[in-house]
Amino acid sequence: MVMSGDRSAGLPERWRLGPSEVVAVVGAGGKSSLLEALARAYEAEGAHVVLTTTTKVRPPGPGGRPLVVAETIEGLVEALAAAAGGGPFSPLVGRRVSSQGKLQGLPSEWIPVLRDLPGVTAVLVEADGSLGRPLKAPAAWEPVLPSGVSLVAGVAGLEAQGVPLDDEHVHRPELLAALLGREVGAILPPASLLDALERGYAEAVPAGACFLAYLNKADLAPPAAALRAAAARAPFEVWAGALGSPGDPRWWPPDAGGSVECLRPADLRPAAVILAAGLARRMGGDKVLAPLGQGTVLGRVVGAALAGGACAEVLVVAGEDAGRVAASLRREVPGGGFRVVRNAEAASGMASSLRVGVGAVARARDIVVLLGDQPFVTAATIGRLLGARALHLRAAAVGLRVDGRVRPPLVLHRSLLPQVLELQGDQGARPLLRRYASAVVGVEAVGREAFDIDEPADLERARQMEERGE
């Protein structure tokens, strides 16, 4: 894990950003500076990113980033390819520059197309406006989050600590007053910065996306003790730092971590999603609730996921028989600690179960994908995968390697969750493992832990192995 004091690490490393991130920056007090800092840090890694907006921003000035505009997504893709000239570069893109001199942003549905372009590591999106104030409350139509967003970074300027809740210091003070339950003109206590980000933005983050808070200009107004205490209790990751502005002497250099501090680290425990909604056609009957040893096939998998508290939550995705599955598991695992969710579209394939599982996770985080018909997966198996994950926090996935191929159980990086929600058919996460093959880590399977049950003969063999204690 990268500690906040490691100045050699840039933001992508500190924030454990994965492949094909779509980062939407919202709030006030340093959004453009944060986007530029992220872009420069990616470039220092040799990566290619695309910067854009879903609202309106100032176009780059002389000597700034390349600007690429087009009125259609097809035209934009062609223009990007032509402007790149065969080499990586990180431009600012939009539809057009208006007569008022503002770059007009992209439709939300264009963003995943940019994300999926070859060579693009991340799409960085300014998804909010603030008229230069250090704090704001969003209007009903804000923020304009793009399709496929994987991380929402809420920004507030620390100079808003202890200022009046008025037009001079806050964009839409009357909305923020209502949000915080205060009067317009009242003095904003330091903890209000986090309250504004949580109530204005964190609660609106879509399924599959993660939220973190970034408090800017710590060099001018260090976080007060009350704000630090509030950050320690926050339900999301909180960072504070000083980015300055491009061209400013305080600007964060692209090859260093800069003055950035983690006030509230993330809970890095993954969620476990156990897929148990298959129709078991080859089995010709019940499979996951079939007796095995002292319990059932599925009960053993659930027990492994619950053991030791390595997973923040455990979800079982079942089909039409979800009620029966839940009742069986309650008898077998009396301590609970799991949830059963129903997939009404189980017949459409495994991708639908992955979508249901990811959509039901309480907060976007890494996902341990387990199959309900792998009864010899143990807590030790999951522990080995999570141990490898801790060494490769930015890998697309970590999974069991069987005969040279990585397969479940596997740990998917949080950044891939929006793409999981786009999957179709019966391949599960296999298309993502192929797409990000160079960023997939394999852990060699040991003994019988990769064994799965597809046919009656497999179940009989599993029972024989169990009896022999293999």
N, C-alpha and C positions, 0 to 999 in steps of 0.2 A: 504493500500500500504506500502511495506517495504521501509523505507528510507535508503539512502546510509550510514548514520551514525549509523545504528543499527548493532553493532558488534556481536550481538548474532545470526544473520541470516547468513547462508551459501549461496553460490552462487546459488544453485537451488531455494532458497526462493527469493533471490534478483532478479534473472532473471525470476522469475515466471514460472519455468519449469513445464511442465505438464506431464501426463502419457505417457510412451513409447516414450520418446524423442529419436531421433537419432541426436546427436550433432557432427558435423564435424568441427574440428579445423584446420584452414589454416593460411598461412602467415609465420611469423618468429619471433624469439625473445622470445620464451616461450611456445610453443605449448605443449610440454610434461609436463611442470609444470602445465599448465592450466588443462590438462586432469587429472592429478593426483589430483589436488585440487578439481575438480568437483567430482571425484570418492570418495575421502575422505569425502567430504561434504554429498554426498548421503549416504555413509556408516554411518555417524553420525546420519542420519535420520532413520537408520535401513533398508535402501534400498539395493537392489542387482543390480549391473550394470555389463556390459561387456565392456572391453576396447579392441580396435583393431586398425588396420590401413588398408588403401587401397593402401599404398605404401610400404616402408620398414622402420623398426625402430630397435633400439637395444633391445634385449630381456632383461627381468629383471635379475638383478644380485642376488647374494646370499641374502636371507632374503627379496627379493622383492615379487611382486605379483605372484600368481600361474600362470604358463604358460600352455596353452592347445593348441595343434596343431593337425590338421587332414587335409588330402588331399581332402576330400569331405565334403559337408555340412551335409550329413547324419552322417558321421563319427564324425564331430565336435559336433553335437548335442548329440550324444551318449557319446563322451568323456567328454563333459560338465556335463552331468547327472551323470556319474561315478565319476568324480572328486569332484563334489559337495557333494556327500555322503548323499544326502537328506537334506542338510542345505544350506542356502544362502552363497554365496561367490562371489567375484568380480575379475575374472581373466583377464589376457591379452591373447588374442587368435589370432592365425594366421594359415597359411597353413604348414609352416615348418621353420626351422632355416637353412639358407644357409651355404655353405662352407666358406663364408666370415663373418659368425657370425651375419647376419642380419635376423630378423624375417620377413618372406615374408607375405604380407598383403592378405586380403580376396577379392574375386571378389565382385563387387558392389551389385550384386543380392542376395548375401548371407545375407546382413545386415538386411533386413526386417524379415528374418527367425529368426535371433537372437532377434530382437525387440519383436517378438510375442511369445517368449518362456515364459512359466509360471514363474512368479516371477521376471522377468527382468524389472526394472524400466526405464532403459535408456541404449543405446548403445553409447559409446563415441569413436569417430573415429579420428585418426590423418590422415588427407587427403592431406598432402602436405609435402615437404621437403625444407630445407633452408641452409644446411651445416653449421649450427651454427651462421649464420649472424643474425643481429637484424632486417633486412628489406629485402624484395625480391620482384621480379616481377615474376608472374607465366609464365611458358612456355605454348605453345599451348595445351599441353595435361594435364595441371594442372589447378586447383586442381582435384584430383580424388574423386569427391563427390559420396557418396554411394546412392543407391536407397533408397527411403523413408526418405531422410534427412529432418529434421524438423527445425533445427537451424544450421546456419553456423556462427562460431565465428572467425572473422579475427583478428590475433594477430600481433602486431608490438612492437619491443623493443624501449623504450623511449631514450636509449642511441644513437639512430640513429638521434636524433635532432642535426642539425648543423654539420654533418660529411660530408666528400666528397662522392660523388656518384661514388664509386670505388669498386674493388673486395674485398678489406679488410673489408668493412662495409656492402656491399649489395650483395646478391646472384643474379646473372645475371644483373649487373649494366646497360649494354647496353639496355636490355629490359625495365628496369625501366626508364631509360633516355627517351626512345621513348614514354613510357606511360605518363610521366609527362611533356613532351615537354622541356626537359633540356639537357644539354651537359654532357657526361660522365666526371666525375671529379668535376663538379659543387658542391657547398655546398648545402646541403639539408635543406631548411627552415623547422621549426618544423611542420607546417601544411602539409608538404609533406607526413607525416606518414599516415594521414587520406586519402589524395589523392591516395596514393599507394593502400590502402585497398579498397577504393571505386572503382577505375578504374580497379584494378586487380581482385577483388573478388565480390564485392557487385552486380555489374551489371551482373554477371554470375549465380547468385543464382536461382535455378529452382522455378517454381510455387509451392506454398504450403510450401515453406521454408522461414524462417526469417533470417535476417542478423544483427549481432551486432559487434562492434569493441571493442577489449580489448587491452589497451596499457600497457605493462608490464615494470617492474623495475622502478616504480615511486620513490622508495626510493633512487635509484642511480642517476636518472635524472628526476626530477619533470616536469610535463607538462608545457611548456612555455606558456606565456600569449597568444601568437598568436595561439598556438595549442588549448588552451581552447576556444578561440573565434571561431576557425574553428569547434570545436566539437559542440558548441552551435548551429551552422548552419547546422550540418550534417543531412542527410535524414534518419539516422538510430541511434539506441541507441549506446552510447559510454561510456565505463568504463575505468578507469585507476587504477592501483594498483601495489602491490609488492608481488609476490608469492614466489620468491626464487626457490630453487630446493630441492627435497627430501634429507634429511640429512644435508642440509644447516641450520645454526642457524636462518636464516631469514624465514625458511619454515613456511608457513601459517598453523597453527594448525587446525585439522579437526573439532574442536568444536567451532570455532569462525569465525567471518566474515573477520578478517584480515584487512589489510590496502587497502581497495578498495573504490573507489569513482565514483559516476555516474556523468559524465560530460555532458551527453545529455540523458535525460529520454525519454522513448518510448512514443509515442502517444497511449494510451490504449483504445481509442475509437474503437469499432469493425466495421466491414463492415456488412451491411445487405444484405442477399441473399434471394430474394423472388421467390419462386418456382411457376411458372404460366404456365408450359408447358404441364400440364396433358391433356389427350384426352377427359376427361369429358364424358366417355361412359355411366355412370349411369345417367348423366344429360340429355343426348339425345340432346345436343345442347350447345350453348355458356354458359359458367359459369362465368369466371373471369371478363368478360366485361358486364355481365348482369347488368341492372340498379338496383340501391339500394339507396334509399334516394335521395340526391342531386348529386350522382355520380354513380360509378360502384363498384362492389365487390372488384376488384383489386385496384382501385384508392384509396379506403379507407385504404387498407393495406400499399400502397406506402406512403400515407400521414402520417400514423402513424410512419413509419420508418424515414421519413424526419423531423418530428417535433422536434424542439429543438436542432438539430445538434448533437444528441447523437451518431449517426453513422458517421464514417469518409466517407463512400461512400455507395450508395444504388444501388444494381443491381437487375434487374428483368429478370429472365430466362423464355423466352417464346419459343413456338414451331414454327411450320411452319408459324403461323400467327404473327410472331414477328413484322413485319411492321405495321400491323393493331393495335397491342397492343401498340406500341410506339406512333402511331398517336393519339389513344384514350387517353393515359396518358398525352400527351402534351396538349391536350385540357382541361383535368380535373385538371392537376397540372401545371399550366402555368409557375410557377417559375422554373421548371426543378429540377436539383439536383440529378437526377437518370440516370441510363443507362439501356437500354434494350439489352440483348444479346440473340442470337438465339441458341437453342439446336436442331441440325439437327437429333439427335437420341432420340427424346422425346418418341417415341413408345417403347423404351427399358426399360423405367421405371424411377422412381424418382431419382435413383442414378446417372443417366446420367445428370440430371439437376443440382444436387449438384456438380458434377465434373465440368460442364461448369461454374457454378457460382464461385466456388473456383478458377478455372483457370483464370477467368477474373478479379479477385480482384487485384488491383494495387500493393499492398504489403501485404504479409502474416500477418495476425492479427487474433484475435478472430472473429468468424463469428456468426451473429444473423441469424438463419434460420427461415424464415417466410413462411407460406403457403398462396398462393394468394387467397384461398377460405375461409379465416378466417376474415370476414369483421368487426368483433367487437373487434379485437385486437386494442388497442389504444396506444398512446405515453406513457400513464401511465403504461400499461402492460409491455412495453419494459423497461421503467424506473425501475419497480420493479425487473425485471430480472437482469438488469445491476447493481442495488443496491446490490442484492444478489451476483452477480459476484465479485463486489469490495471486498466483505468479504471472498471470496473463489477464489482467483486469480489462484490457481493451480488445481482447480477442472476440471474434464474432460468436464463437461457440467452443465449448469443451465437451467432448463426448467419449463414449467407449469406442475403442478401435477394435474391430472384429474382422479378421481376414483382410486387413489393410483398409477397411472402410469405417468411417465414423458413423455411429448410429446411437439411438437412445439406449439408456438414459443420457441426456445431454443438457448442458447449461447454455441457454441462449442469452446473449447480451441484450440488455434493456433497449438499446437503440434499434433492435430489429423488431420490436413489438408492433409498431405500425405496419410493417411489412407482413408480419404474421396475420394481422387483421385483414390483409388484402389477399391471402392465400385462398385457393379454390382446389377442389378435387380431393383425391385420396392419397396424396404424396406427403402430407404432413409438412415438416420443415425441410424436407430434402432439397427443394429448389434453392432455399437460402444457403444450405450447406454447400451446394454446388457453386452458387454465385460468389460466396466468400471463402472458397476452399483454401486460399493462401492464408486466411486468418482463422482457420479452424484448428484447434489443438486436440489431438487424440491421446487417450489414456488406455493402455492395453488392458483388455478384459482379462479377468482372472477366474479360473475355474468355470463354474456353471452360471455366473452372474448374468451373462448375455442371453441365456436360454429363454425362448418364448414359446407360448402354447398357441398353435394354430389349428391342430387337428386332434381327434381323440387319441391317436397314438402318442402325441406329444404329452398329453395329460397323463397317460399311463406311464410314460417314461419318467415324467416328473415325480410321480408317486413312488416309482421304484427307486429313484435317486434319493428321495426323502427317506424312505425306509432304510436304505443302505447307509444313510448319513453322508452321502457324497457332497 
